[in-house]
């Protein structure tokens, strides 16, 4: 059951670290902005449904919180 490998451990193409870093930074940015959008949507829905804001109040709060979020997280 013991396997003896005489060849190189990595047989695939060499790692493109620059592309890896670019992909990782795009993933982090997407996670950050996506999380902000979901949180803003949940707060606006709660304000519209449960706080008596209605559709227009929730929509207005959604727009204001999105603008504040984009300003604070840039």
PDB file of N, CA, C, O and CB in Angstrom:
ATOM      1  N   UNK A   1       0.805  -1.192   0.000  1.00  0.00           N
ATOM      2  CA  UNK A   1       0.000   0.000   0.000  1.00  0.00           C
ATOM      3  C   UNK A   1       0.854   1.265   0.000  1.00  0.00           C
ATOM      4  O   UNK A   1       0.328   2.368  -0.146  1.00  0.00           O
ATOM      5  CB  UNK A   1      -0.919  -0.007   1.187  1.00  0.00           C
ATOM      6  N   UNK A   2       2.121   1.119   0.157  1.00  0.00           N
ATOM      7  CA  UNK A   2       3.005   2.285   0.152  1.00  0.00           C
ATOM      8  C   UNK A   2       3.356   2.627  -1.292  1.00  0.00           C
ATOM      9  O   UNK A   2       3.857   1.787  -2.040  1.00  0.00           O
ATOM     10  CB  UNK A   2       4.299   2.018   0.993  1.00  0.00           C
ATOM     11  N   UNK A   3       3.082   3.880  -1.672  1.00  0.00           N
ATOM     12  CA  UNK A   3       3.335   4.313  -3.039  1.00  0.00           C
ATOM     13  C   UNK A   3       4.635   5.111  -3.068  1.00  0.00           C
ATOM     14  O   UNK A   3       4.830   6.030  -2.273  1.00  0.00           O
ATOM     15  CB  UNK A   3       2.148   5.160  -3.590  1.00  0.00           C
ATOM     16  N   UNK A   4       5.505   4.755  -3.976  1.00  0.00           N
ATOM     17  CA  UNK A   4       6.767   5.467  -4.152  1.00  0.00           C
ATOM     18  C   UNK A   4       6.679   6.243  -5.465  1.00  0.00           C
ATOM     19  O   UNK A   4       6.559   5.657  -6.541  1.00  0.00           O
ATOM     20  CB  UNK A   4       7.996   4.477  -4.150  1.00  0.00           C
ATOM     21  N   UNK A   5       6.739   7.556  -5.360  1.00  0.00           N
ATOM     22  CA  UNK A   5       6.689   8.395  -6.543  1.00  0.00           C
ATOM     23  C   UNK A   5       8.094   8.871  -6.867  1.00  0.00           C
ATOM     24  O   UNK A   5       8.796   9.413  -6.013  1.00  0.00           O
ATOM     25  CB  UNK A   5       5.731   9.592  -6.340  1.00  0.00           C
ATOM     26  N   UNK A   6       8.487   8.663  -8.105  1.00  0.00           N
ATOM     27  CA  UNK A   6       9.816   9.102  -8.485  1.00  0.00           C
ATOM     28  C   UNK A   6       9.777  10.393  -9.305  1.00  0.00           C
ATOM     29  O   UNK A   6      10.821  11.006  -9.529  1.00  0.00           O
ATOM     30  CB  UNK A   6      10.515   8.011  -9.268  1.00  0.00           C
ATOM     31  N   UNK A   7       8.583  10.820  -9.760  1.00  0.00           N
ATOM     32  CA  UNK A   7       8.463  12.024 -10.577  1.00  0.00           C
ATOM     33  C   UNK A   7       8.166  13.245  -9.722  1.00  0.00           C
ATOM     34  O   UNK A   7       8.088  13.153  -8.497  1.00  0.00           O
ATOM     35  CB  UNK A   7       7.374  11.848 -11.626  1.00  0.00           C
ATOM     36  N   UNK A   8       8.003  14.376 -10.370  1.00  0.00           N
ATOM     37  CA  UNK A   8       7.692  15.612  -9.635  1.00  0.00           C
ATOM     38  C   UNK A   8       6.290  15.537  -9.017  1.00  0.00           C
ATOM     39  O   UNK A   8       5.403  14.854  -9.529  1.00  0.00           O
ATOM     40  CB  UNK A   8       7.797  16.843 -10.576  1.00  0.00           C
ATOM     41  N   UNK A   9       6.122  16.239  -7.933  1.00  0.00           N
ATOM     42  CA  UNK A   9       4.839  16.235  -7.242  1.00  0.00           C
ATOM     43  C   UNK A   9       3.798  16.974  -8.072  1.00  0.00           C
ATOM     44  O   UNK A   9       2.667  16.506  -8.205  1.00  0.00           O
ATOM     45  CB  UNK A   9       4.968  16.872  -5.846  1.00  0.00           C
ATOM     46  N   UNK A  10       4.164  18.114  -8.627  1.00  0.00           N
ATOM     47  CA  UNK A  10       3.237  18.897  -9.435  1.00  0.00           C
ATOM     48  C   UNK A  10       3.537  18.639 -10.903  1.00  0.00           C
ATOM     49  O   UNK A  10       4.642  18.897 -11.381  1.00  0.00           O
ATOM     50  CB  UNK A  10       3.339  20.417  -9.103  1.00  0.00           C
ATOM     51  N   UNK A  11       2.542  18.127 -11.608  1.00  0.00           N
ATOM     52  CA  UNK A  11       2.749  17.822 -13.021  1.00  0.00           C
ATOM     53  C   UNK A  11       1.966  18.757 -13.932  1.00  0.00           C
ATOM     54  O   UNK A  11       2.079  18.658 -15.154  1.00  0.00           O
ATOM     55  CB  UNK A  11       2.358  16.390 -13.305  1.00  0.00           C
ATOM     56  N   UNK A  12       1.172  19.665 -13.361  1.00  0.00           N
ATOM     57  CA  UNK A  12       0.359  20.580 -14.161  1.00  0.00           C
ATOM     58  C   UNK A  12       1.145  21.801 -14.588  1.00  0.00           C
ATOM     59  O   UNK A  12       2.365  21.869 -14.439  1.00  0.00           O
ATOM     60  CB  UNK A  12      -0.868  21.009 -13.386  1.00  0.00           C
ATOM     61  N   UNK A  13       0.426  22.745 -15.114  1.00  0.00           N
ATOM     62  CA  UNK A  13       1.035  23.991 -15.559  1.00  0.00           C
ATOM     63  C   UNK A  13       1.491  24.804 -14.346  1.00  0.00           C
ATOM     64  O   UNK A  13       0.934  24.648 -13.259  1.00  0.00           O
ATOM     65  CB  UNK A  13       0.043  24.809 -16.425  1.00  0.00           C
ATOM     66  N   UNK A  14       2.479  25.654 -14.514  1.00  0.00           N
ATOM     67  CA  UNK A  14       2.926  26.486 -13.390  1.00  0.00           C
ATOM     68  C   UNK A  14       1.831  27.469 -12.970  1.00  0.00           C
ATOM     69  O   UNK A  14       1.015  27.898 -13.786  1.00  0.00           O
ATOM     70  CB  UNK A  14       4.213  27.253 -13.765  1.00  0.00           C
ATOM     71  N   UNK A  15       1.832  27.812 -11.696  1.00  0.00           N
ATOM     72  CA  UNK A  15       0.817  28.693 -11.125  1.00  0.00           C
ATOM     73  C   UNK A  15       1.038  30.127 -11.582  1.00  0.00           C
ATOM     74  O   UNK A  15       2.155  30.641 -11.524  1.00  0.00           O
ATOM     75  CB  UNK A  15       0.834  28.615  -9.591  1.00  0.00           C
ATOM     76  N   UNK A  16      -0.029  30.768 -12.036  1.00  0.00           N
ATOM     77  CA  UNK A  16       0.037  32.167 -12.423  1.00  0.00           C
ATOM     78  C   UNK A  16      -0.402  32.990 -11.210  1.00  0.00           C
ATOM     79  O   UNK A  16      -1.594  33.237 -11.022  1.00  0.00           O
ATOM     80  CB  UNK A  16      -0.863  32.463 -13.689  1.00  0.00           C
ATOM     81  N   UNK A  17       0.545  33.406 -10.402  1.00  0.00           N
ATOM     82  CA  UNK A  17       0.234  34.067  -9.136  1.00  0.00           C
ATOM     83  C   UNK A  17      -0.396  35.445  -9.338  1.00  0.00           C
ATOM     84  O   UNK A  17      -1.223  35.862  -8.527  1.00  0.00           O
ATOM     85  CB  UNK A  17       1.492  34.198  -8.301  1.00  0.00           C
ATOM     86  N   UNK A  18      -0.034  36.138 -10.371  1.00  0.00           N
ATOM     87  CA  UNK A  18      -0.628  37.449 -10.644  1.00  0.00           C
ATOM     88  C   UNK A  18      -2.126  37.299 -10.923  1.00  0.00           C
ATOM     89  O   UNK A  18      -2.934  38.071 -10.406  1.00  0.00           O
ATOM     90  CB  UNK A  18       0.081  38.134 -11.846  1.00  0.00           C
ATOM     91  N   UNK A  19      -2.493  36.317 -11.729  1.00  0.00           N
ATOM     92  CA  UNK A  19      -3.903  36.064 -12.029  1.00  0.00           C
ATOM     93  C   UNK A  19      -4.647  35.570 -10.792  1.00  0.00           C
ATOM     94  O   UNK A  19      -5.814  35.909 -10.591  1.00  0.00           O
ATOM     95  CB  UNK A  19      -4.033  35.040 -13.164  1.00  0.00           C
ATOM     96  N   UNK A  20      -3.986  34.782  -9.975  1.00  0.00           N
ATOM     97  CA  UNK A  20      -4.585  34.297  -8.732  1.00  0.00           C
ATOM     98  C   UNK A  20      -4.900  35.460  -7.787  1.00  0.00           C
ATOM     99  O   UNK A  20      -5.984  35.511  -7.205  1.00  0.00           O
ATOM    100  CB  UNK A  20      -3.646  33.291  -8.041  1.00  0.00           C
ATOM    101  N   UNK A  21      -3.971  36.379  -7.636  1.00  0.00           N
ATOM    102  CA  UNK A  21      -4.193  37.543  -6.779  1.00  0.00           C
ATOM    103  C   UNK A  21      -5.317  38.418  -7.319  1.00  0.00           C
ATOM    104  O   UNK A  21      -6.119  38.942  -6.545  1.00  0.00           O
ATOM    105  CB  UNK A  21      -2.908  38.362  -6.651  1.00  0.00           C
ATOM    106  N   UNK A  22      -5.384  38.579  -8.631  1.00  0.00           N
ATOM    107  CA  UNK A  22      -6.444  39.382  -9.241  1.00  0.00           C
ATOM    108  C   UNK A  22      -7.817  38.742  -9.005  1.00  0.00           C
ATOM    109  O   UNK A  22      -8.780  39.432  -8.673  1.00  0.00           O
ATOM    110  CB  UNK A  22      -6.187  39.550 -10.754  1.00  0.00           C
ATOM    111  N   UNK A  23      -7.896  37.435  -9.178  1.00  0.00           N
ATOM    112  CA  UNK A  23      -9.149  36.721  -8.945  1.00  0.00           C
ATOM    113  C   UNK A  23      -9.560  36.804  -7.487  1.00  0.00           C
ATOM    114  O   UNK A  23     -10.738  36.995  -7.186  1.00  0.00           O
ATOM    115  CB  UNK A  23      -9.021  35.262  -9.369  1.00  0.00           C
ATOM    116  N   UNK A  24      -8.605  36.663  -6.578  1.00  0.00           N
ATOM    117  CA  UNK A  24      -8.909  36.725  -5.150  1.00  0.00           C
ATOM    118  C   UNK A  24      -9.389  38.114  -4.741  1.00  0.00           C
ATOM    119  O   UNK A  24     -10.316  38.230  -3.939  1.00  0.00           O
ATOM    120  CB  UNK A  24      -7.682  36.335  -4.331  1.00  0.00           C
ATOM    121  N   UNK A  25      -8.780  39.161  -5.274  1.00  0.00           N
ATOM    122  CA  UNK A  25      -9.222  40.511  -4.928  1.00  0.00           C
ATOM    123  C   UNK A  25     -10.613  40.784  -5.493  1.00  0.00           C
ATOM    124  O   UNK A  25     -11.411  41.466  -4.849  1.00  0.00           O
ATOM    125  CB  UNK A  25      -8.222  41.558  -5.451  1.00  0.00           C
ATOM    126  N   UNK A  26     -10.923  40.264  -6.685  1.00  0.00           N
ATOM    127  CA  UNK A  26     -12.272  40.412  -7.230  1.00  0.00           C
ATOM    128  C   UNK A  26     -13.293  39.649  -6.396  1.00  0.00           C
ATOM    129  O   UNK A  26     -14.413  40.120  -6.201  1.00  0.00           O
ATOM    130  CB  UNK A  26     -12.316  39.929  -8.679  1.00  0.00           C
ATOM    131  N   UNK A  27     -12.913  38.472  -5.902  1.00  0.00           N
ATOM    132  CA  UNK A  27     -13.808  37.704  -5.043  1.00  0.00           C
ATOM    133  C   UNK A  27     -14.084  38.465  -3.746  1.00  0.00           C
ATOM    134  O   UNK A  27     -15.230  38.533  -3.301  1.00  0.00           O
ATOM    135  CB  UNK A  27     -13.205  36.318  -4.737  1.00  0.00           C
ATOM    136  N   UNK A  28     -13.053  39.030  -3.143  1.00  0.00           N
ATOM    137  CA  UNK A  28     -13.253  39.792  -1.903  1.00  0.00           C
ATOM    138  C   UNK A  28     -14.127  41.014  -2.130  1.00  0.00           C
ATOM    139  O   UNK A  28     -14.983  41.327  -1.302  1.00  0.00           O
ATOM    140  CB  UNK A  28     -11.910  40.222  -1.321  1.00  0.00           C
ATOM    141  N   UNK A  29     -13.922  41.705  -3.238  1.00  0.00           N
ATOM    142  CA  UNK A  29     -14.752  42.875  -3.545  1.00  0.00           C
ATOM    143  C   UNK A  29     -16.202  42.462  -3.764  1.00  0.00           C
ATOM    144  O   UNK A  29     -17.117  43.137  -3.291  1.00  0.00           O
ATOM    145  CB  UNK A  29     -14.216  43.610  -4.790  1.00  0.00           C
ATOM    146  N   UNK A  30     -16.415  41.374  -4.467  1.00  0.00           N
ATOM    147  CA  UNK A  30     -17.778  40.891  -4.692  1.00  0.00           C
ATOM    148  C   UNK A  30     -18.457  40.467  -3.402  1.00  0.00           C
ATOM    149  O   UNK A  30     -19.646  40.721  -3.207  1.00  0.00           O
ATOM    150  CB  UNK A  30     -17.767  39.733  -5.662  1.00  0.00           C
ATOM    151  N   UNK A  31     -17.707  39.824  -2.528  1.00  0.00           N
ATOM    152  CA  UNK A  31     -18.267  39.416  -1.237  1.00  0.00           C
ATOM    153  C   UNK A  31     -18.610  40.637  -0.388  1.00  0.00           C
ATOM    154  O   UNK A  31     -19.649  40.660   0.272  1.00  0.00           O
ATOM    155  CB  UNK A  31     -17.278  38.505  -0.482  1.00  0.00           C
ATOM    156  N   UNK A  32     -17.750  41.645  -0.402  1.00  0.00           N
ATOM    157  CA  UNK A  32     -17.995  42.859   0.381  1.00  0.00           C
ATOM    158  C   UNK A  32     -19.226  43.593  -0.114  1.00  0.00           C
ATOM    159  O   UNK A  32     -20.104  43.934   0.679  1.00  0.00           O
ATOM    160  CB  UNK A  32     -16.783  43.783   0.326  1.00  0.00           C
ATOM    161  N   UNK A  33     -19.303  43.842  -1.419  1.00  0.00           N
ATOM    162  CA  UNK A  33     -20.433  44.584  -1.971  1.00  0.00           C
ATOM    163  C   UNK A  33     -21.716  43.769  -1.920  1.00  0.00           C
ATOM    164  O   UNK A  33     -22.790  44.319  -1.673  1.00  0.00           O
ATOM    165  CB  UNK A  33     -20.141  45.000  -3.404  1.00  0.00           C
ATOM    166  N   UNK A  34     -21.618  42.482  -2.148  1.00  0.00           N
ATOM    167  CA  UNK A  34     -22.801  41.626  -2.075  1.00  0.00           C
ATOM    168  C   UNK A  34     -23.378  41.562  -0.674  1.00  0.00           C
ATOM    169  O   UNK A  34     -24.595  41.601  -0.495  1.00  0.00           O
ATOM    170  CB  UNK A  34     -22.466  40.234  -2.547  1.00  0.00           C
ATOM    171  N   UNK A  35     -22.505  41.464   0.321  1.00  0.00           N
ATOM    172  CA  UNK A  35     -22.961  41.454   1.713  1.00  0.00           C
ATOM    173  C   UNK A  35     -23.623  42.775   2.067  1.00  0.00           C
ATOM    174  O   UNK A  35     -24.657  42.796   2.734  1.00  0.00           O
ATOM    175  CB  UNK A  35     -21.789  41.176   2.667  1.00  0.00           C
ATOM    176  N   UNK A  36     -23.035  43.871   1.624  1.00  0.00           N
ATOM    177  CA  UNK A  36     -23.632  45.173   1.898  1.00  0.00           C
ATOM    178  C   UNK A  36     -25.018  45.290   1.263  1.00  0.00           C
ATOM    179  O   UNK A  36     -25.948  45.791   1.895  1.00  0.00           O
ATOM    180  CB  UNK A  36     -22.721  46.292   1.385  1.00  0.00           C
ATOM    181  N   UNK A  37     -25.161  44.834   0.028  1.00  0.00           N
ATOM    182  CA  UNK A  37     -26.453  44.925  -0.648  1.00  0.00           C
ATOM    183  C   UNK A  37     -27.514  44.074   0.053  1.00  0.00           C
ATOM    184  O   UNK A  37     -28.659  44.508   0.184  1.00  0.00           O
ATOM    185  CB  UNK A  37     -26.314  44.491  -2.108  1.00  0.00           C
ATOM    186  N   UNK A  38     -27.155  42.879   0.501  1.00  0.00           N
ATOM    187  CA  UNK A  38     -28.122  42.011   1.175  1.00  0.00           C
ATOM    188  C   UNK A  38     -28.541  42.610   2.513  1.00  0.00           C
ATOM    189  O   UNK A  38     -29.722  42.584   2.860  1.00  0.00           O
ATOM    190  CB  UNK A  38     -27.533  40.604   1.382  1.00  0.00           C
ATOM    191  N   UNK A  39     -27.587  43.148   3.266  1.00  0.00           N
ATOM    192  CA  UNK A  39     -27.914  43.763   4.559  1.00  0.00           C
ATOM    193  C   UNK A  39     -28.818  44.978   4.355  1.00  0.00           C
ATOM    194  O   UNK A  39     -29.793  45.153   5.086  1.00  0.00           O
ATOM    195  CB  UNK A  39     -26.623  44.175   5.311  1.00  0.00           C
ATOM    196  N   UNK A  40     -28.502  45.816   3.370  1.00  0.00           N
ATOM    197  CA  UNK A  40     -29.328  46.991   3.091  1.00  0.00           C
ATOM    198  C   UNK A  40     -30.731  46.568   2.661  1.00  0.00           C
ATOM    199  O   UNK A  40     -31.719  47.175   3.074  1.00  0.00           O
ATOM    200  CB  UNK A  40     -28.675  47.865   2.000  1.00  0.00           C
ATOM    201  N   UNK A  41     -30.817  45.535   1.839  1.00  0.00           N
ATOM    202  CA  UNK A  41     -32.126  45.049   1.404  1.00  0.00           C
ATOM    203  C   UNK A  41     -32.949  44.541   2.584  1.00  0.00           C
ATOM    204  O   UNK A  41     -34.143  44.830   2.669  1.00  0.00           O
ATOM    205  CB  UNK A  41     -31.961  43.938   0.366  1.00  0.00           C
ATOM    206  N   UNK A  42     -32.335  43.795   3.491  1.00  0.00           N
ATOM    207  CA  UNK A  42     -33.057  43.270   4.656  1.00  0.00           C
ATOM    208  C   UNK A  42     -33.529  44.403   5.577  1.00  0.00           C
ATOM    209  O   UNK A  42     -34.645  44.359   6.093  1.00  0.00           O
ATOM    210  CB  UNK A  42     -32.162  42.292   5.441  1.00  0.00           C
ATOM    211  N   UNK A  43     -32.687  45.404   5.780  1.00  0.00           N
ATOM    212  CA  UNK A  43     -33.081  46.539   6.632  1.00  0.00           C
ATOM    213  C   UNK A  43     -34.224  47.309   5.978  1.00  0.00           C
ATOM    214  O   UNK A  43     -35.179  47.686   6.657  1.00  0.00           O
ATOM    215  CB  UNK A  43     -31.872  47.485   6.891  1.00  0.00           C
ATOM    216  N   UNK A  44     -34.141  47.547   4.672  1.00  0.00           N
ATOM    217  CA  UNK A  44     -35.192  48.285   3.973  1.00  0.00           C
ATOM    218  C   UNK A  44     -36.497  47.493   3.966  1.00  0.00           C
ATOM    219  O   UNK A  44     -37.572  48.075   4.116  1.00  0.00           O
ATOM    220  CB  UNK A  44     -34.758  48.605   2.535  1.00  0.00           C
ATOM    221  N   UNK A  45     -36.415  46.174   3.794  1.00  0.00           N
ATOM    222  CA  UNK A  45     -37.627  45.360   3.832  1.00  0.00           C
ATOM    223  C   UNK A  45     -38.248  45.371   5.220  1.00  0.00           C
ATOM    224  O   UNK A  45     -39.469  45.444   5.353  1.00  0.00           O
ATOM    225  CB  UNK A  45     -37.322  43.924   3.404  1.00  0.00           C
ATOM    226  N   UNK A  46     -37.426  45.299   6.246  1.00  0.00           N
ATOM    227  CA  UNK A  46     -37.956  45.344   7.608  1.00  0.00           C
ATOM    228  C   UNK A  46     -38.615  46.685   7.885  1.00  0.00           C
ATOM    229  O   UNK A  46     -39.663  46.738   8.529  1.00  0.00           O
ATOM    230  CB  UNK A  46     -36.844  45.082   8.628  1.00  0.00           C
ATOM    231  N   UNK A  47     -38.019  47.762   7.409  1.00  0.00           N
ATOM    232  CA  UNK A  47     -38.612  49.083   7.608  1.00  0.00           C
ATOM    233  C   UNK A  47     -39.918  49.211   6.825  1.00  0.00           C
ATOM    234  O   UNK A  47     -40.876  49.809   7.313  1.00  0.00           O
ATOM    235  CB  UNK A  47     -37.625  50.186   7.183  1.00  0.00           C
ATOM    236  N   UNK A  48     -39.960  48.665   5.637  1.00  0.00           N
ATOM    237  CA  UNK A  48     -41.166  48.760   4.825  1.00  0.00           C
ATOM    238  C   UNK A  48     -42.288  47.887   5.331  1.00  0.00           C
ATOM    239  O   UNK A  48     -43.448  48.299   5.313  1.00  0.00           O
ATOM    240  CB  UNK A  48     -40.859  48.400   3.414  1.00  0.00           C
ATOM    241  N   UNK A  49     -41.964  46.675   5.788  1.00  0.00           N
ATOM    242  CA  UNK A  49     -43.006  45.734   6.190  1.00  0.00           C
ATOM    243  C   UNK A  49     -43.446  45.923   7.640  1.00  0.00           C
ATOM    244  O   UNK A  49     -44.641  45.906   7.932  1.00  0.00           O
ATOM    245  CB  UNK A  49     -42.521  44.320   5.990  1.00  0.00           C
ATOM    246  N   UNK A  50     -42.495  46.102   8.540  1.00  0.00           N
ATOM    247  CA  UNK A  50     -42.808  46.053   9.965  1.00  0.00           C
ATOM    248  C   UNK A  50     -42.860  47.419  10.641  1.00  0.00           C
ATOM    249  O   UNK A  50     -43.507  47.563  11.679  1.00  0.00           O
ATOM    250  CB  UNK A  50     -41.803  45.206  10.660  1.00  0.00           C
ATOM    251  N   UNK A  51     -42.201  48.415  10.083  1.00  0.00           N
ATOM    252  CA  UNK A  51     -42.167  49.723  10.724  1.00  0.00           C
ATOM    253  C   UNK A  51     -43.192  50.678  10.122  1.00  0.00           C
ATOM    254  O   UNK A  51     -43.246  51.847  10.505  1.00  0.00           O
ATOM    255  CB  UNK A  51     -40.779  50.321  10.613  1.00  0.00           C
ATOM    256  N   UNK A  52     -43.992  50.203   9.198  1.00  0.00           N
ATOM    257  CA  UNK A  52     -45.036  51.044   8.630  1.00  0.00           C
ATOM    258  C   UNK A  52     -44.559  51.971   7.540  1.00  0.00           C
ATOM    259  O   UNK A  52     -45.262  52.917   7.186  1.00  0.00           O
ATOM    260  CB  UNK A  52     -45.659  51.842   9.694  1.00  0.00           C
ATOM    261  N   UNK A  53     -43.383  51.725   6.998  1.00  0.00           N
ATOM    262  CA  UNK A  53     -42.859  52.602   5.953  1.00  0.00           C
ATOM    263  C   UNK A  53     -43.506  52.375   4.607  1.00  0.00           C
ATOM    264  O   UNK A  53     -43.551  53.286   3.780  1.00  0.00           O
ATOM    265  CB  UNK A  53     -41.385  52.416   5.825  1.00  0.00           C
ATOM    266  N   UNK A  54     -44.004  51.191   4.376  1.00  0.00           N
ATOM    267  CA  UNK A  54     -44.620  50.871   3.095  1.00  0.00           C
ATOM    268  C   UNK A  54     -43.594  50.718   1.992  1.00  0.00           C
ATOM    269  O   UNK A  54     -42.386  50.716   2.228  1.00  0.00           O
ATOM    270  CB  UNK A  54     -45.616  51.934   2.717  1.00  0.00           C
ATOM    271  N   UNK A  55     -44.106  50.591   0.791  1.00  0.00           N
ATOM    272  CA  UNK A  55     -43.225  50.381  -0.364  1.00  0.00           C
ATOM    273  C   UNK A  55     -42.317  51.574  -0.615  1.00  0.00           C
ATOM    274  O   UNK A  55     -41.113  51.410  -0.812  1.00  0.00           O
ATOM    275  CB  UNK A  55     -44.049  50.097  -1.608  1.00  0.00           C
ATOM    276  N   UNK A  56     -42.882  52.762  -0.610  1.00  0.00           N
ATOM    277  CA  UNK A  56     -42.069  53.944  -0.908  1.00  0.00           C
ATOM    278  C   UNK A  56     -41.062  54.233   0.199  1.00  0.00           C
ATOM    279  O   UNK A  56     -39.934  54.636  -0.083  1.00  0.00           O
ATOM    280  CB  UNK A  56     -42.965  55.159  -1.119  1.00  0.00           C
ATOM    281  N   UNK A  57     -41.454  54.032   1.446  1.00  0.00           N
ATOM    282  CA  UNK A  57     -40.515  54.233   2.550  1.00  0.00           C
ATOM    283  C   UNK A  57     -39.368  53.238   2.517  1.00  0.00           C
ATOM    284  O   UNK A  57     -38.216  53.601   2.754  1.00  0.00           O
ATOM    285  CB  UNK A  57     -41.238  54.129   3.874  1.00  0.00           C
ATOM    286  N   UNK A  58     -39.682  51.986   2.223  1.00  0.00           N
ATOM    287  CA  UNK A  58     -38.642  50.970   2.100  1.00  0.00           C
ATOM    288  C   UNK A  58     -37.719  51.234   0.930  1.00  0.00           C
ATOM    289  O   UNK A  58     -36.505  51.057   1.032  1.00  0.00           O
ATOM    290  CB  UNK A  58     -39.262  49.607   1.955  1.00  0.00           C
ATOM    291  N   UNK A  59     -38.297  51.658  -0.182  1.00  0.00           N
ATOM    292  CA  UNK A  59     -37.488  51.966  -1.366  1.00  0.00           C
ATOM    293  C   UNK A  59     -36.586  53.169  -1.118  1.00  0.00           C
ATOM    294  O   UNK A  59     -35.413  53.163  -1.493  1.00  0.00           O
ATOM    295  CB  UNK A  59     -38.391  52.230  -2.578  1.00  0.00           C
ATOM    296  N   UNK A  60     -37.127  54.182  -0.496  1.00  0.00           N
ATOM    297  CA  UNK A  60     -36.322  55.363  -0.178  1.00  0.00           C
ATOM    298  C   UNK A  60     -35.187  55.012   0.784  1.00  0.00           C
ATOM    299  O   UNK A  60     -34.054  55.458   0.603  1.00  0.00           O
ATOM    300  CB  UNK A  60     -37.205  56.464   0.429  1.00  0.00           C
ATOM    301  N   UNK A  61     -35.493  54.219   1.797  1.00  0.00           N
ATOM    302  CA  UNK A  61     -34.453  53.786   2.738  1.00  0.00           C
ATOM    303  C   UNK A  61     -33.410  52.924   2.046  1.00  0.00           C
ATOM    304  O   UNK A  61     -32.221  53.035   2.347  1.00  0.00           O
ATOM    305  CB  UNK A  61     -35.073  53.014   3.906  1.00  0.00           C
ATOM    306  N   UNK A  62     -33.835  52.067   1.122  1.00  0.00           N
ATOM    307  CA  UNK A  62     -32.914  51.234   0.357  1.00  0.00           C
ATOM    308  C   UNK A  62     -31.938  52.088  -0.441  1.00  0.00           C
ATOM    309  O   UNK A  62     -30.738  51.813  -0.455  1.00  0.00           O
ATOM    310  CB  UNK A  62     -33.687  50.306  -0.580  1.00  0.00           C
ATOM    311  N   UNK A  63     -32.439  53.106  -1.093  1.00  0.00           N
ATOM    312  CA  UNK A  63     -31.587  53.981  -1.901  1.00  0.00           C
ATOM    313  C   UNK A  63     -30.623  54.769  -1.011  1.00  0.00           C
ATOM    314  O   UNK A  63     -29.442  54.895  -1.337  1.00  0.00           O
ATOM    315  CB  UNK A  63     -32.448  54.948  -2.741  1.00  0.00           C
ATOM    316  N   UNK A  64     -31.114  55.293   0.100  1.00  0.00           N
ATOM    317  CA  UNK A  64     -30.255  56.077   0.995  1.00  0.00           C
ATOM    318  C   UNK A  64     -29.164  55.206   1.620  1.00  0.00           C
ATOM    319  O   UNK A  64     -28.004  55.611   1.685  1.00  0.00           O
ATOM    320  CB  UNK A  64     -31.096  56.737   2.101  1.00  0.00           C
ATOM    321  N   UNK A  65     -29.538  54.011   2.079  1.00  0.00           N
ATOM    322  CA  UNK A  65     -28.546  53.126   2.699  1.00  0.00           C
ATOM    323  C   UNK A  65     -27.522  52.612   1.682  1.00  0.00           C
ATOM    324  O   UNK A  65     -26.350  52.437   2.016  1.00  0.00           O
ATOM    325  CB  UNK A  65     -29.246  51.943   3.371  1.00  0.00           C
ATOM    326  N   UNK A  66     -27.962  52.370   0.442  1.00  0.00           N
ATOM    327  CA  UNK A  66     -27.015  51.974  -0.596  1.00  0.00           C
ATOM    328  C   UNK A  66     -26.006  53.080  -0.871  1.00  0.00           C
ATOM    329  O   UNK A  66     -24.811  52.813  -1.000  1.00  0.00           O
ATOM    330  CB  UNK A  66     -27.754  51.610  -1.880  1.00  0.00           C
ATOM    331  N   UNK A  67     -26.474  54.309  -0.961  1.00  0.00           N
ATOM    332  CA  UNK A  67     -25.563  55.434  -1.196  1.00  0.00           C
ATOM    333  C   UNK A  67     -24.580  55.566  -0.045  1.00  0.00           C
ATOM    334  O   UNK A  67     -23.387  55.773  -0.268  1.00  0.00           O
ATOM    335  CB  UNK A  67     -26.350  56.747  -1.379  1.00  0.00           C
ATOM    336  N   UNK A  68     -25.070  55.447   1.187  1.00  0.00           N
ATOM    337  CA  UNK A  68     -24.180  55.531   2.355  1.00  0.00           C
ATOM    338  C   UNK A  68     -23.200  54.369   2.371  1.00  0.00           C
ATOM    339  O   UNK A  68     -22.025  54.553   2.688  1.00  0.00           O
ATOM    340  CB  UNK A  68     -24.996  55.548   3.660  1.00  0.00           C
ATOM    341  N   UNK A  69     -23.670  53.185   2.036  1.00  0.00           N
ATOM    342  CA  UNK A  69     -22.789  52.017   2.020  1.00  0.00           C
ATOM    343  C   UNK A  69     -21.700  52.119   0.973  1.00  0.00           C
ATOM    344  O   UNK A  69     -20.544  51.792   1.242  1.00  0.00           O
ATOM    345  CB  UNK A  69     -23.591  50.770   1.783  1.00  0.00           C
ATOM    346  N   UNK A  70     -22.057  52.568  -0.214  1.00  0.00           N
ATOM    347  CA  UNK A  70     -21.045  52.725  -1.268  1.00  0.00           C
ATOM    348  C   UNK A  70     -20.026  53.801  -0.877  1.00  0.00           C
ATOM    349  O   UNK A  70     -18.839  53.673  -1.176  1.00  0.00           O
ATOM    350  CB  UNK A  70     -21.719  53.089  -2.619  1.00  0.00           C
ATOM    351  N   UNK A  71     -20.484  54.838  -0.222  1.00  0.00           N
ATOM    352  CA  UNK A  71     -19.555  55.885   0.217  1.00  0.00           C
ATOM    353  C   UNK A  71     -18.615  55.365   1.310  1.00  0.00           C
ATOM    354  O   UNK A  71     -17.416  55.642   1.280  1.00  0.00           O
ATOM    355  CB  UNK A  71     -20.335  57.112   0.731  1.00  0.00           C
ATOM    356  N   UNK A  72     -19.153  54.617   2.268  1.00  0.00           N
ATOM    357  CA  UNK A  72     -18.344  54.152   3.402  1.00  0.00           C
ATOM    358  C   UNK A  72     -17.417  52.987   3.056  1.00  0.00           C
ATOM    359  O   UNK A  72     -16.345  52.863   3.649  1.00  0.00           O
ATOM    360  CB  UNK A  72     -19.249  53.743   4.532  1.00  0.00           C
ATOM    361  N   UNK A  73     -17.809  52.131   2.110  1.00  0.00           N
ATOM    362  CA  UNK A  73     -17.017  50.945   1.819  1.00  0.00           C
ATOM    363  C   UNK A  73     -16.056  51.082   0.638  1.00  0.00           C
ATOM    364  O   UNK A  73     -15.329  50.138   0.326  1.00  0.00           O
ATOM    365  CB  UNK A  73     -17.926  49.815   1.564  1.00  0.00           C
ATOM    366  N   UNK A  74     -16.042  52.215  -0.007  1.00  0.00           N
ATOM    367  CA  UNK A  74     -15.156  52.341  -1.174  1.00  0.00           C
ATOM    368  C   UNK A  74     -13.720  52.402  -0.788  1.00  0.00           C
ATOM    369  O   UNK A  74     -12.852  52.507  -1.654  1.00  0.00           O
ATOM    370  CB  UNK A  74     -15.499  53.556  -1.971  1.00  0.00           C
TER     371      UNK A  74
END
